[in-house]
Amino acid sequence: MPYLTAPVLAPGTLSRTAQPALPTGDGLLLRPWRPEDAPAVHTAFQDPAMWQWHARAADSEEEAGGWIEEWRQAWAGEETAQWAVVDGGTDLLLGRVALREIRLDDGQAEMAYWTTAEARGKGVAARATVALSRWALDVVGFHRLELMHAVRNEASCRVATKTGFLLEGTKRSAVLHPDGWHDMHLHARLRGD
């Protein structure tokens, strides 16, 4: 049975080229993950704030290295795309930004991010989110990016609002965290916003 609409983005839109490094223009760099990032990822996930808002924990540098290998290989599958957020001058890991749940045919993806404890409160998540969303919407041609966060995660709500992701509603009891089910805010940004 034929589709009545053409895909927004064709298969291979991402994977036919190498994953790019994306400068933010203000000192940060979004770059593909490297195996040598494993110790910094492991350290970042020892922070109790990470345990509160994420479903995974990193028990060892080897486990973090396994994640990085998954993140590196995911580019070819075009289902998720992950970048390390680093200081452009020192290459110090400050966080991660990602497109998850990529649906090329619909031109949609979900934005996700985290920052290291040392980077929080310095605008790192917002700056990285702006850079990645501009690239995804304006360069690649995605139509819609969604961003979800626990309603109780006020810092994430500030990032979403500050970066032009409009609040569209609340998904009740939508995600299970270690402390139970959380209502989630759903924000979105469209191409042309």
Secondary structure, DSSP 8 states (H G I E B T S, - for coil): ---SS--SS-TTTTTTS----EE-SSSEEEE---GGGHHHHHHHTTSHHHHHH-S----SHHHHHHHHHHHHHHHHHTS-EEEEEEETTT--EEEEEEEEEEEGGGTEEEEEEEE-GGGTTTTHHHHHHHHHHHIIIIII--SEEEEEEETT-HHHHHHHHHTT-EEEEEEEEEEEETTEEEEEEEEEEETT-
